[in-house]
Amino acid sequence: MRKILLGVIIALAVLFTFKYCESKKQESIVLKESSALIQEQIKNVGKLVVTEGHFSEVFNYKSSKEIFGQYYTSDKKALVVVNADVTIAFDLSKIEYEIDEANKILIIKSIPKEEIKISPDLEYYDIQADFFNPFEAKDYNDIKETIKASLVKKLEDSDLKANAKNRLISELSKFYILTNSLGWTLQYNETPILKPEAFNTLKL
C-alpha cells in the first residue's frame, strides 16, 4: 500500500513539474511574441510625419546710397512677391527605445526633433536702380535673408507647429494602444504613460 501511495505521489510530482515547465515555456513564448510584435509595430509607426503649409507675401525693398556726401542720394528698390511652401516633419524611424521584457515595459528614450523646411519662390517686379547704385548679388542675398527671417516669424505665429505636434502625439498614441492591448506598460524615460493624453504634458 505504501509503495502504491509513494508511486502516486511521485507521478503527481512529475506531472506537476512537467505542467509547470510547460507553462513557463508557454509564457516565455508569448513574451517573445509580444516583444517581436512591439518591435514590428514600432517599425510600422516609424515613418515621416509631415505637416504642410503655404505662405504668400509681398515685400517692398529699398536701399539708399549717399553720393557726394549728403548732396545726392541714389535709391534702388524692388517689389518682391513671395510664395513659400513650408513643411514640418518628424522622422519617427529615429525614435530611440528600449524593451524591458522582464517587466513588460516599452521605454521611449528619445523622440526626434522637428525638421523645418522653407522653400520660397521669389518673383521680382518694378526693379529700379541707377548707375551710381545698381542692383548687385548682395542685394538679392539680403532680400532672401530678410524674407527667410520673416517667414520663420510667420511660421512661429501660425498654427502649423501646433498642428504638427498634434499629429506627432497621434502617432505616439499608437504605442500606448499597442502596449496596453498586450498588457505591457509604456514609459517615456522615467514617466509612465497611463493614457494617450499624457503625451500632451511632456516636453517633446
Secondary structure, 3 states (H helix, E strand, C coil): CHHHHHHHHHHHHHHHHHHHHHHHHHHHHHHHHHHHHHHHHHHHHCCEEEEEEEEEEEEEEEEEEEECCCCEEEEEEEEEEEEEEEEEEEEHHHCEEEEECCCCEEEEEECCCCEEEEEEEEEEEEEECECCECCCHHHHHHHHHHHHHHHHHHHHHCCHHHHHHHHHHHHHHHHHHHHHHCCCEEEECCEEECCHHHHHHCCC
